C-alpha cells in the first residue's frame, strides 16, 4: 500500500512539473492596465511601441511614438523581424484581443520582454491618456456623441444596440444571429449597429472595454446589456 502511495506521489509531482513548464512559456508577456503601461513605456528609453491595428484605426488616433504593425497583414512580421529581440516591446490594439495575439507571436519569435495593453485603446481612452493623430486624421472621426445616441433612441419602443468593429471575429459571428432574431420580432424591436472604431467618443462615454457588446433599450431606458457572443435563447430572455 505504501508503494502505491509513493508511486502516486511521483506521478503527481511529475504532472505538476509539466504544468509548471507549460506556464513558463508565457513568462515573457505581461499585461498591464493603461496607467501602468504608460508609466513603464515612458521610463524605458529602449522600448519599442507597436500598434497592431489597421491603418484606418491608426490614423484616427494612436499612442505617441507607436509604429503601425497591422497584425492582420504582412506588416507585423516585416516590422517585428527587424526589431532587436533583447529590447522591450509594447503592443496594443483596440480592446486587447489582437495585441494578445501579437504578444504570443513575438514570444514565439524569441522576444523576452513583451508588454500588452490590457483593454487596448478603449482602456487608454477611458483613462484620459494622450492620443496622437496624423495630419490626415480629423476631429470628425470621433463620430457619434452620447447626446447624439440618446437622440437616436429617443421615442423608440424597443431597441437593441450592437457595438462592433470590422476586425472583430465574434462580432461577425454575432451579426447574422442578431439580425435573424430581430427579424423574428416582426418590427417590435429595432436594431442599431455602431462601429466603435468610427465612434470612439461614444465608446469612451459608455466605458466600453470589450466587444461585441449589446444593449437593450425600452422607451429610452437601458434594461439589459451583454458582452460577448450569445445566441437566440439569451436574446429571448433579454426581451
HELIX and SHEET records of a PDB file:
HELIX    1   1 UNK A    2  UNK A   23  1                                  22    
HELIX    2   2 UNK A   24  UNK A   26  5                                   3    
HELIX    3   3 UNK A   34  UNK A   43  1                                  10    
HELIX    4   4 UNK A   55  UNK A   60  1                                   6    
HELIX    5   5 UNK A   75  UNK A   80  1                                   6    
HELIX    6   6 UNK A   97  UNK A  109  1                                  13    
HELIX    7   7 UNK A  120  UNK A  126  1                                   7    
HELIX    8   8 UNK A  139  UNK A  142  5                                   4    
HELIX    9   9 UNK A  146  UNK A  153  1                                   8    
HELIX   10  10 UNK A  169  UNK A  184  1                                  16    
HELIX   11  11 UNK A  200  UNK A  205  1                                   6    
HELIX   12  12 UNK A  232  UNK A  238  1                                   7    
SHEET    1   A 5 UNK A  29  UNK A  32  0                                        
SHEET    2   A 5 UNK A 114  UNK A 117  1                                        
SHEET    3   A 5 UNK A  89  UNK A  92  1                                        
SHEET    4   A 5 UNK A  48  UNK A  51  1                                        
SHEET    5   A 5 UNK A  67  UNK A  68  1                                        
SHEET    1   B 4 UNK A 190  UNK A 195  0                                        
SHEET    2   B 4 UNK A 158  UNK A 164  1                                        
SHEET    3   B 4 UNK A 213  UNK A 218 -1                                        
SHEET    4   B 4 UNK A 221  UNK A 227 -1                                        
END                                                                             
